Amino acid sequence: MPDKISALTIMKTIALIIVVVAGIYGSIQFIDVRIEHAVNDEQFIRRVSSHVRPYVIFDVNSSILVDGGAMQYLERIEVEHGTRDVATPQGKVATPTLKIVLTPTQHLAYAPLIEKLGAGRLIYTPNPKRGTGHQWIYDELEVVHWEDDKVPLHFRLEILK
């Protein structure tokens, strides 16, 4: 007579399959939880974002307000104040201007993107020019304030890679 499979052997096989499936499921859950904790960790998010889209927020006094990783690419940010005469129907009017000079620590193939933050102002940004060395110069930025606007002007600079 051929070998009969006993009930005990069948139960052991079923128990072994359940243990293996439970072990695989438990391992997957453990890995998922570890990944979830790592991805939601604030330090990890900051580290990744500083490499993917590094930015810095600064004001008209060249003060760095928030560094989102861009200062590792920049040696210095200088904001120079000036005026320019603009012809209007009422005659020439002295308009405040800004010149932003960025000095990178390495060659940046593309000019960093600078955008104004805050409301109540208009700013005209011409194309940036190369300066000495690796510098980028944003010249003759024309600033128009509302009369009751007392909030300092802030900028967000993003490094394009």
Protein Blocks (a to p, Z undefined) as FASTA:
>chain_A
ZZdddfklmmmmmmmmmmmmmmmmmmmmmmmmmmmmmmmpmklmmmmmmmmmgcddddfk
opafbdghjmmmpfbdcddddddddddfkbccdddddddddddfbdcfbacddddedehi
acddddddddehjbccdehiacdddfklcbdcdddddddZZ
